[in-house]
Amino acid sequence: MNGIEKKLDGKAEVIRLNLLQPLGKEIAKRFEVTSAATTLLLDADGKVVYRHTGMPDRKKIVEELIGN
């Protein structure tokens, strides 16, 4: 996810959570995250519109958010 903030240029906010911390555990439970290296894209209402487990594909994430 390093550097993806620049590509998004204010079109989306990137939030990284530590799943070992209380807030990270709470969010992981809420969104049913069972593995580290899970990427979620949420719409303005907090609905998951994209989910990927494993190493993130920056190009795919940017395409999902802002198109080609």
N, C-alpha and C positions, 0 to 999 in steps of 0.2 A: 504493500500500500504506500510505501515511501514515494513521494513525489506526485501522487495522484491529486493532491490538493491543488497543485499548480494547473494541472490539466482541466480541472473542474472550474477553475477561475470564478469562485463565488456562486456557482450554480447549485452546489450541494455542500453540505457540511460533513466532514469525515470525523467520526468519533471512534476512538479505539478504547476498548475496555479490557481490563485485566480480570479474567475469570476467577482469579483467586481472591479478589477483593470483594467486599460485601455488595457494592453496587453492580459489579460485573456479574456476580452470582445471581442477583435479582433479575437483571436484564436477560441473562442467559436462560433462566427459568421461564420468564415471560414469553420469550421467542423460541423456546424449545431448542436451544443450542446445546448440543451434547459433545461437541468437539472444538478444540481451539482451531484457529485459522478458519473461522466461519465468517463469511461476508454476507451481510444483509443490506438490501436497499429498501428503504421505507418511503412511502408517499407522504404527502402532507398530513394525512390522517393517521399515520403510524401503522399503516397496513404494509406487510411485507410484499414487495413486488418483484424481488429477485433474491435468491438464496444460493450460496455456493459454499461447499465445505472443501477445504484443502487450500493449496496455494492460490491466492487470488489472481485472476486474469485481468490485469489493468485495462487492457484494450476493450475487453467485453464489458467491464464495469462502466467505462466512459461511454461506450456505445449505448448501453442501457439508459444512462442518465441524460445524455445530450445528443445522441444520434451520431452519425458518421462524421 
